[in-house]
Amino acid sequence: MDLNDTARVRQPADATEYRLATITDITYSTPHTTHIRSLRLRFPTGDERAYAAADVVVCRRTDDHAALVAAFTGTCRSLRDACRIAHDFDEALSAEIIHLLMDVYGIVATRLGVTLDPADLDAPADTERVTE
């Protein structure tokens, strides 16, 4: 970790800590070591907070991009499944869910530059347990 790197708090406790921060100060364990004891982060809100090194992880925009793609893929998977269930429950609800799914699909393509492959929706999410 270096000054001006971007980072995230590993276990955010409030809305501010969910934001991408900038490392503004590094405190080392001793003057002649590379072992980091604590870091000071500045959040986009202007707040500055100190954290133990273990509570912070370096995070770049590409990391955030990958996390967003994974989250939206899971969202599309859930909406697709909800649409299938709603089809027999309430046809109008099913139509509204598919509209929402297409909106999310469009947002991912437009804002993230990714075209989600429908085959990716068939794969289990990272949080789902796979049994063989």
N, CA, C and O of each residue as an XYZ file, in Angstrom:
528
protein
N       0.838     -1.170      0.000
C       0.000      0.000      0.000
C       0.885      1.237      0.000
O       1.900      1.305      0.693
N       0.472      2.200     -0.791
C       1.222      3.441     -0.892
C       0.282      4.625     -0.726
O      -0.936      4.498     -0.849
N       0.870      5.767     -0.448
C       0.074      6.989     -0.379
C      -0.645      7.210     -1.703
O      -0.099      6.939     -2.772
N      -1.851      7.693     -1.619
C      -2.713      8.010     -2.765
C      -3.284      6.792     -3.479
O      -3.984      6.946     -4.480
N      -3.001      5.568     -2.984
C      -3.701      4.396     -3.501
C      -5.162      4.496     -3.070
O      -5.483      5.137     -2.069
N      -6.034      3.857     -3.834
C      -7.429      3.792     -3.418
C      -7.636      2.501     -2.643
O      -7.003      1.483     -2.921
N      -8.530      2.560     -1.668
C      -8.726      1.421     -0.780
C     -10.157      1.385     -0.280
O     -10.902      2.360     -0.381
N     -10.518      0.235      0.260
C     -11.830      0.048      0.882
C     -11.639     -0.546      2.273
O     -10.669     -1.255      2.539
N     -12.581     -0.241      3.143
C     -12.615     -0.837      4.477
C     -13.161     -2.255      4.311
O     -14.178     -2.454      3.648
N     -12.490     -3.239      4.911
C     -12.901     -4.645      4.739
C     -14.301     -4.923      5.272
O     -15.073     -5.636      4.631
N     -14.638     -4.375      6.431
C     -15.941     -4.615      7.049
C     -16.586     -3.259      7.356
O     -16.521     -2.789      8.491
N     -17.207     -2.629      6.352
C     -17.774     -1.299      6.556
C     -18.852     -1.302      7.640
O     -19.668     -2.220      7.726
N     -18.835     -0.262      8.458
C     -19.797     -0.152      9.562
C     -20.859      0.905      9.276
O     -21.901      0.918      9.932
N     -20.618      1.790      8.313
C     -21.603      2.821      7.988
C     -21.498      3.166      6.502
O     -20.636      2.651      5.790
N     -22.383      4.038      6.056
C     -22.448      4.371      4.627
C     -21.138      4.969      4.114
O     -20.748      4.705      2.977
N     -20.466      5.759      4.922
C     -19.206      6.375      4.499
C     -18.166      5.311      4.200
O     -17.445      5.413      3.207
N     -18.077      4.299      5.039
C     -17.048      3.264      4.885
C     -17.270      2.359      3.676
O     -16.368      1.611      3.300
N     -18.443      2.412      3.064
C     -18.677      1.644      1.839
C     -18.058      2.322      0.626
O     -17.931      1.702     -0.431
N     -17.676      3.569      0.761
C     -17.137      4.344     -0.353
C     -15.664      4.024     -0.590
O     -14.957      3.571      0.311
N     -15.220      4.268     -1.812
C     -13.817      4.110     -2.183
C     -13.045      5.290     -1.601
O     -13.392      6.445     -1.846
N     -12.006      5.000     -0.837
C     -11.236      6.045     -0.151
C      -9.828      6.135     -0.725
O      -9.392      5.271     -1.486
N      -9.132      7.193     -0.343
C      -7.747      7.406     -0.739
C      -6.866      7.344      0.497
O      -7.191      7.938      1.525
N      -5.748      6.626      0.401
C      -4.806      6.548      1.523
C      -4.052      7.872      1.601
O      -3.368      8.270      0.658
N      -4.191      8.547      2.746
C      -3.554      9.856      2.907
C      -2.374      9.830      3.875
O      -1.562     10.755      3.886
N      -2.274      8.776      4.687
C      -1.157      8.692      5.630
C      -0.926      7.233      5.997
O      -1.870      6.451      6.117
N       0.334      6.880      6.171
C       0.714      5.517      6.562
C       1.594      5.617      7.793
O       2.561      6.378      7.819
N       1.246      4.828      8.830
C       2.069      4.756     10.038
C       2.703      3.374     10.084
O       2.013      2.355     10.056
N       4.025      3.359     10.154
C       4.756      2.095     10.185
C       5.004      1.679     11.630
O       4.992      2.519     12.530
N       5.229      0.382     11.857
C       5.448     -0.145     13.207
C       6.680      0.464     13.853
O       6.650      0.851     15.021
N       7.750      0.547     13.101
C       8.982      1.194     13.569
C       9.510      2.042     12.427
O       9.117      1.837     11.279
N      10.380      2.977     12.713
C      10.852      3.879     11.658
C      11.544      3.187     10.484
O      11.495      3.705      9.369
N      12.176      2.057     10.690
C      12.960      1.420      9.619
C      12.364      0.082      9.197
O      13.090     -0.895      9.010
N      11.061      0.039      9.049
C      10.401     -1.198      8.634
C       9.368     -0.888      7.558
O       8.983      0.265      7.363
N       8.931     -1.919      6.872
C       7.870     -1.754      5.882
C       6.533     -2.262      6.426
O       5.522     -2.219      5.726
N       6.525     -2.738      7.662
C       5.298     -3.248      8.277
C       4.382     -2.083      8.646
O       4.739     -1.233      9.462
N       3.210     -2.057      8.041
C       2.266     -0.963      8.265
C       1.425     -1.246      9.499
O       0.827     -2.315      9.624
N       1.384     -0.279     10.408
C       0.575     -0.406     11.621
C      -0.834      0.154     11.385
O      -1.826     -0.476     11.754
N      -0.914      1.332     10.774
C      -2.225      1.929     10.537
C      -2.200      2.806      9.291
O      -1.148      3.214      8.798
N      -3.404      3.075      8.808
C      -3.577      3.888      7.606
C      -4.633      4.949      7.878
O      -5.573      4.725      8.641
N      -4.473      6.076      7.262
C      -5.491      7.121      7.330
C      -6.117      7.206      5.941
O      -5.420      7.335      4.934
N      -7.441      7.132      5.908
C      -8.175      7.166      4.643
C      -9.026      8.428      4.557
O      -9.609      8.871      5.546
N      -9.085      8.996      3.357
C      -9.996     10.108      3.086
C     -11.081      9.601      2.145
O     -10.799      9.059      1.076
N     -12.330      9.790      2.568
C     -13.480      9.346      1.791
C     -13.995     10.489      0.921
O     -13.678     11.648      1.188
N     -14.775     10.195     -0.102
C     -15.292     11.246     -0.978
C     -16.125     12.293     -0.232
O     -16.296     13.411     -0.720
N     -16.634     11.942      0.928
C     -17.420     12.885      1.730
C     -16.533     13.925      2.409
O     -17.030     14.906      2.961
N     -15.199     13.704      2.366
C     -14.262     14.593      3.042
C     -13.841     14.075      4.405
O     -12.885     14.582      4.991
N     -14.545     13.070      4.918
C     -14.183     12.468      6.205
C     -12.836     11.779      6.099
O     -12.527     11.156      5.083
N     -12.037     11.890      7.148
C     -10.776     11.150      7.242
C     -10.838     10.295      8.491
O     -11.225     10.765      9.561
N     -10.456      9.039      8.348
C     -10.503      8.090      9.455
C      -9.260      7.214      9.435
O      -8.695      6.927      8.380
N      -8.843      6.792     10.642
C      -7.676      5.915     10.775
C      -8.142      4.478     10.982
O      -9.153      4.230     11.640
N      -7.393      3.533     10.413
C      -7.716      2.108     10.493
C      -6.445      1.307     10.681
O      -5.368      1.719     10.250
N      -6.576      0.160     11.327
C      -5.472     -0.794     11.374
C      -5.263     -1.315      9.955
O      -6.216     -1.405      9.181
N      -4.041     -1.651      9.615
C      -3.729     -2.108      8.256
C      -4.562     -3.324      7.851
O      -4.945     -3.451      6.688
N      -4.840     -4.204      8.784
C      -5.606     -5.411      8.478
C      -7.064     -5.116      8.126
O      -7.745     -5.965      7.551
N      -7.545     -3.926      8.466
C      -8.941     -3.559      8.216
C      -9.163     -2.893      6.864
O     -10.282     -2.502      6.531
N      -8.084     -2.766      6.083
C      -8.152     -2.042      4.812
C      -7.589     -2.925      3.695
O      -6.639     -3.679      3.903
N      -8.186     -2.819      2.522
C      -7.690     -3.533      1.355
C      -7.573     -2.546      0.189
O      -8.465     -1.729     -0.037
N      -6.465     -2.635     -0.544
C      -6.292     -1.796     -1.727
C      -7.334     -2.214     -2.756
O      -7.556     -3.404     -2.979
N      -7.960     -1.247     -3.367
C      -9.025     -1.526     -4.326
C      -8.951     -0.510     -5.455
O      -8.975      0.698     -5.221
N      -8.862     -0.999     -6.649
C      -8.803     -0.122     -7.822
C     -10.145     -0.122     -8.541
O     -11.010     -0.953     -8.262
N     -10.307      0.796     -9.450
C     -11.567      0.881    -10.196
C     -11.851     -0.411    -10.962
O     -13.012     -0.785    -11.121
N     -10.809     -1.098    -11.439
C     -11.037     -2.360    -12.148
C     -11.597     -3.419    -11.198
O     -12.397     -4.259    -11.609
N     -11.179     -3.381     -9.926
C     -11.737     -4.300     -8.932
C     -13.225     -4.015     -8.738
O     -14.042     -4.933     -8.666
N     -13.561     -2.727     -8.653
C     -14.961     -2.338     -8.497
C     -15.771     -2.747     -9.721
O     -16.907     -3.204     -9.589
N     -15.198     -2.587    -10.907
C     -15.892     -2.963    -12.146
C     -16.229     -4.450    -12.118
O     -17.357     -4.839    -12.419
N     -15.267     -5.270    -11.763
C     -15.497     -6.721    -11.709
C     -16.550     -7.069    -10.657
O     -17.387     -7.942    -10.886
N     -16.514     -6.396     -9.514
C     -17.506     -6.656     -8.464
C     -18.905     -6.247     -8.922
O     -19.885     -6.934     -8.630
N     -18.995     -5.133     -9.637
C     -20.296     -4.697    -10.148
C     -20.845     -5.678    -11.185
O     -22.032     -6.004    -11.164
N     -19.995     -6.144    -12.082
C     -20.443     -7.116    -13.087
C     -20.942     -8.382    -12.397
O     -21.982     -8.921    -12.775
N     -20.224     -8.855    -11.404
C     -20.649    -10.057    -10.666
C     -21.976     -9.818     -9.945
O     -22.850    -10.684     -9.950
N     -22.127     -8.650     -9.330
C     -23.369     -8.344     -8.616
C     -24.552     -8.248     -9.576
O     -25.631     -8.768     -9.288
N     -24.352     -7.586    -10.712
C     -25.442     -7.464    -11.673
C     -25.761     -8.799    -12.338
O     -26.917     -9.051    -12.681
N     -24.762     -9.658    -12.527
C     -25.030    -10.996    -13.057
C     -25.919    -11.761    -12.085
O     -26.871    -12.420    -12.503
N     -25.616    -11.679    -10.797
C     -26.458    -12.317     -9.777
C     -27.854    -11.724     -9.749
O     -28.837    -12.443     -9.572
N     -27.943    -10.407     -9.925
C     -29.241     -9.745     -9.954
C     -30.071    -10.244    -11.127
O     -31.255    -10.544    -10.975
N     -29.450    -10.331    -12.293
C     -30.163    -10.824    -13.477
C     -30.606    -12.270    -13.288
O     -31.703    -12.647    -13.700
N     -29.756    -13.075    -12.667
C     -30.106    -14.473    -12.402
C     -31.351    -14.533    -11.495
O     -32.280    -15.299    -11.752
N     -31.351    -13.721    -10.441
C     -32.484    -13.712     -9.512
C     -33.757    -13.219    -10.183
O     -34.833    -13.776     -9.964
N     -33.640    -12.172    -11.002
C     -34.816    -11.662    -11.702
C     -35.352    -12.666    -12.705
O     -36.565    -12.817    -12.851
N     -34.452    -13.355    -13.396
C     -34.890    -14.391    -14.334
C     -35.668    -15.483    -13.612
O     -36.714    -15.929    -14.082
N     -35.143    -15.911    -12.458
C     -35.829    -16.947    -11.681
C     -37.177    -16.453    -11.159
O     -38.160    -17.195    -11.166
N     -37.221    -15.202    -10.707
C     -38.476    -14.624    -10.222
C     -39.499    -14.536    -11.355
O     -40.689    -14.770    -11.144
N     -39.036    -14.202    -12.539
C     -39.930    -14.117    -13.696
C     -40.545    -15.476    -14.008
O     -41.733    -15.570    -14.317
N     -39.744    -16.510    -13.928
C     -40.244    -17.865    -14.192
C     -41.307    -18.261    -13.177
O     -42.320    -18.864    -13.531
N     -41.076    -17.920    -11.920
C     -42.049    -18.237    -10.867
C     -43.309    -17.399    -11.056
O     -44.422    -17.914    -10.947
N     -43.135    -16.111    -11.339
C     -44.267    -15.201    -11.476
C     -45.124    -15.538    -12.690
O     -46.312    -15.217    -12.709
N     -44.552    -16.171    -13.692
C     -45.299    -16.504    -14.907
C     -46.564    -17.300    -14.585
O     -47.616    -17.044    -15.170
N     -46.476    -18.258    -13.666
C     -47.642    -19.051    -13.284
C     -48.469    -18.368    -12.199
O     -49.644    -18.686    -12.017
N     -47.857    -17.428    -11.480
C     -48.531    -16.762    -10.373
C     -49.367    -15.583    -10.849
O     -50.536    -15.454    -10.486
N     -48.760    -14.716    -11.669
C     -49.420    -13.497    -12.135
C     -48.706    -13.035    -13.403
O     -47.563    -12.580    -13.350
N     -49.377    -13.153    -14.524
C     -48.754    -12.836    -15.806
C     -48.288    -11.378    -15.883
O     -47.243    -11.095    -16.467
N     -49.048    -10.463    -15.304
C     -48.657     -9.038    -15.314
C     -47.386     -8.827    -14.500
O     -46.511     -8.057    -14.893
N     -47.288     -9.511    -13.370
C     -46.076     -9.411    -12.548
C     -44.880     -9.958    -13.313
O     -43.795     -9.377    -13.266
N     -45.063    -11.052    -14.007
C     -43.997    -11.643    -14.809
C     -43.517    -10.651    -15.870
O     -42.315    -10.517    -16.101
N     -44.449     -9.964    -16.508
C     -44.098     -8.983    -17.535
C     -43.314     -7.809    -16.929
O     -42.367     -7.319    -17.543
N     -43.697     -7.363    -15.743
C     -42.985     -6.261    -15.089
C     -41.580     -6.685    -14.673
O     -40.639     -5.895    -14.749
N     -41.441     -7.926    -14.235
C     -40.124     -8.426    -13.845
C     -39.212     -8.529    -15.059
O     -38.037     -8.171    -14.977
N     -39.727     -9.008    -16.176
C     -38.884     -9.108    -17.377
C     -38.485     -7.709    -17.848
O     -37.385     -7.521    -18.368
N     -39.377     -6.722    -17.668
C     -39.033     -5.336    -18.009
C     -37.884     -4.847    -17.114
O     -36.948     -4.208    -17.592
N     -37.965     -5.147    -15.839
C     -36.901     -4.778    -14.903
C     -35.592     -5.475    -15.270
O     -34.528     -4.856    -15.238
N     -35.665     -6.745    -15.615
C     -34.486     -7.501    -16.036
C     -33.832     -6.859    -17.265
O     -32.609     -6.732    -17.332
N     -34.649     -6.460    -18.224
C     -34.105     -5.831    -19.431
C     -33.501     -4.461    -19.112
O     -32.518     -4.064    -19.738
N     -34.074     -3.738    -18.152
C     -33.489     -2.462    -17.729
C     -32.099     -2.682    -17.128
O     -31.156     -1.962    -17.455
N     -31.979     -3.676    -16.252
C     -30.688     -3.975    -15.629
C     -29.683     -4.397    -16.703
O     -28.536     -3.949    -16.696
N     -30.111     -5.244    -17.607
C     -29.256     -5.697    -18.705
C     -28.747     -4.497    -19.508
O     -27.568     -4.435    -19.856
N     -29.636     -3.550    -19.800
C     -29.262     -2.354    -20.541
C     -28.299     -1.458    -19.772
O     -27.375     -0.891    -20.355
N     -28.512     -1.328    -18.470
C     -27.617     -0.516    -17.638
C     -26.208     -1.105    -17.643
O     -25.228     -0.372    -17.770
N     -26.109     -2.413    -17.505
C     -24.799     -3.067    -17.501
C     -24.094     -2.845    -18.837
O     -22.894     -2.575    -18.872
N     -24.830     -2.959    -19.919
C     -24.229     -2.759    -21.241
C     -23.809     -1.304    -21.443
O     -22.724     -1.030    -21.954
N     -24.663     -0.385    -21.043
C     -24.404      1.040    -21.283
C     -23.365      1.616    -20.332
O     -22.428      2.282    -20.770
N     -23.520      1.371    -19.046
C     -22.676      2.019    -18.041
C     -21.385      1.269    -17.742
O     -20.382      1.881    -17.375
N     -21.405     -0.068    -17.899
C     -20.210     -0.861    -17.592
C     -19.529     -1.400    -18.846
O     -18.422     -1.932    -18.768
N     -20.179     -1.267    -19.996
C     -19.586     -1.730    -21.242
C     -19.491     -3.241    -21.350
O     -18.594     -3.768    -22.009
N     -20.413     -3.936    -20.705
C     -20.384     -5.399    -20.699
C     -21.717     -5.925    -21.222
O     -22.782     -5.488    -20.786
N     -21.647     -6.855    -22.147
C     -22.852     -7.539    -22.598
C     -22.912     -8.871    -21.872
O     -22.091     -9.758    -22.103
N     -23.893     -8.999    -20.992
C     -24.018    -10.238    -20.226
C     -24.469    -11.362    -21.144
O     -25.392    -11.196    -21.942
N     -23.821    -12.484    -21.026
C     -24.158    -13.666    -21.801
C     -25.238    -14.437    -21.041
O     -25.032    -14.785    -19.878
N     -26.374    -14.708    -21.667
C     -27.422    -15.453    -20.964
C     -26.928    -16.782    -20.393
O     -27.471    -17.264    -19.399
N     -25.907    -17.376    -21.006
C     -25.356    -18.629    -20.483
C     -24.729    -18.423    -19.102
O     -24.701    -19.342    -18.283
N     -24.222    -17.198    -18.847
C     -23.642    -16.906    -17.538
C     -24.693    -16.944    -16.439
O     -24.365    -17.168    -15.274
N     -25.942    -16.728    -16.797
C     -27.010    -16.742    -15.802
C     -27.336    -18.156    -15.342
O     -27.953    -18.344    -14.294
N     -26.925    -19.143    -16.119
C     -27.194    -20.524    -15.739
C     -26.196    -21.046    -14.712
O     -26.477    -22.016    -14.008
N     -25.038    -20.410    -14.625
C     -24.027    -20.835    -13.654
C     -24.488    -20.428    -12.255
O     -25.095    -19.370    -12.090
N     -24.206    -21.256    -11.244
C     -24.595    -20.882     -9.884
C     -23.808    -19.664     -9.415
O     -22.648    -19.482     -9.785
N     -24.441    -18.843     -8.607
C     -23.759    -17.681     -8.034
C     -22.674    -18.156     -7.086
O     -22.718    -19.289     -6.607
N     -21.683    -17.284     -6.808
C     -20.587    -17.635     -5.913
C     -21.092    -18.046     -4.534
O     -20.457    -18.838     -3.838
N     -22.243    -17.498     -4.149
C     -22.755    -17.780     -2.805
C     -23.599    -19.052     -2.775
O     -23.955    -19.531     -1.698
N     -23.923    -19.602     -3.944
C     -24.728    -20.815     -3.984
C     -23.837    -22.042     -3.828
O     -22.741    -22.100     -4.385
N     -24.312    -23.005     -3.076
C     -23.574    -24.232     -2.849
C     -23.787    -25.177     -4.033
O     -24.924    -25.436     -4.426
N     -22.727    -25.674     -4.580
C     -22.794    -26.604     -5.697
C     -22.576    -28.009     -5.176
O     -21.608    -28.270     -4.462
N     -23.466    -28.909     -5.529
C     -23.313    -30.309     -5.114
C     -23.247    -31.166     -6.363
O     -23.888    -30.877     -7.373
N     -22.470    -32.211     -6.275
C     -22.334    -33.119     -7.421
C     -22.873    -34.476     -7.082
O     -22.846    -35.377     -7.920
